[in-house]
Amino acid sequence: MIQHTVVFRLKHTLGSELEKIFLKQAKALGKLPNVIELKVQRQVSKKNNFTFGLTMYFMSQRAYDEYNAHPEHVAFVQNIWVPEVDEFLEIDFIEESV
């Protein structure tokens, strides 16, 4: 299983209507094929400058790759993410057997 996490800061004012619209649009990505679960999270640590996180799960690399190539995801990234996100960090995890 792959855990795909992205932490980010928006260009919008905290608590603004534009922020709420962005988060709703991001949450809608959870309805795309292969997404097992999508969480929209508010970041609370004082150890970084990010404000939000999105975490989603995929059963395999193939499922994750199909999600990345899905036209709705591509459109979200080009038309919403790029213009509205100020900074981000993307991290993908698989469970380590130890």
N, C-alpha and C positions, 0 to 999 in steps of 0.2 A: 504494500500500500504506500502511496505517496501522499505526504502532507505538504501542500503548497501554501506558503504563507508570504504575504507581502505586507510590510508596514510602510506607512506613508503619512505625509502632511499635505493637506489641501491648500490651494491658493485662497480659498474662501474664508471668510470670517467665521470663527468658532460659533456654533449655534445658529448660523444663518440658514435661511431657506434654501440657498444654493447648496450648502453642505448636506442638508436633509435630502434634497433631490439626488445628489451624487450618491449618497449611501443607499438609497432605494434602488437606483439603477445598478449599483454594484451588487446588491443583494439578489437582483433578478438573474444574475449569472448562475446562481445556484439551480436554476431550472433547466440549464443546458444539459445535453446528454453527457453521461459519464461522471457528473459531479455527484458524489455520494452525500456530501453535506457542505454547506457554506456558512461560516460564521462571520458576522460583521462585529468588530470589537473596537472598544475605545482603549487606547494605550494609557496607562496610569503611572508608569515609572518615571522618575525624575532623572534617569540616567541617559536619556536620549531625547531628541527633538521631534520624534514621530508622534502623531496624534491618534491614528487609527490603524487597525489591522484587518486583513481579510485572511481567513484560513479555510481551505477546502481540501477535500480528500478524494483520491482517485485510486482505483483498484490496481492499476498497472501503468507503466510508462506509455503504452499504446493509448490507454484511455486519456491520460494527461495530454499527450500529443494531439489527439483528436479534438480535445477541448480547446487547446491553443489555436488550432487551425479553424475552428468553427466560425462561420461568418459573423455571428452575433458577438462573439468574443473579440474578433478582429476589429469590428466596427466600434465596440465599446472602447478598446484601447486607442484607436485612432481619433475618434470623435469626442470622447469624454475624458478618458484617463490622461492622455498627453496634454490637452489644454488646461486641465483642472488640477493636476497633481504637481505640487511644488518639488517634492523630493520623495524617494522611496528606496526600499531595500527588499529584494525578493530572496526567499530562502525555500528550498525544497528538501524535505527530509524523507528518508526511508528508515525503517526501524533496523537498528544494528543488533545482530545476535552476538551476545557476549557471555 
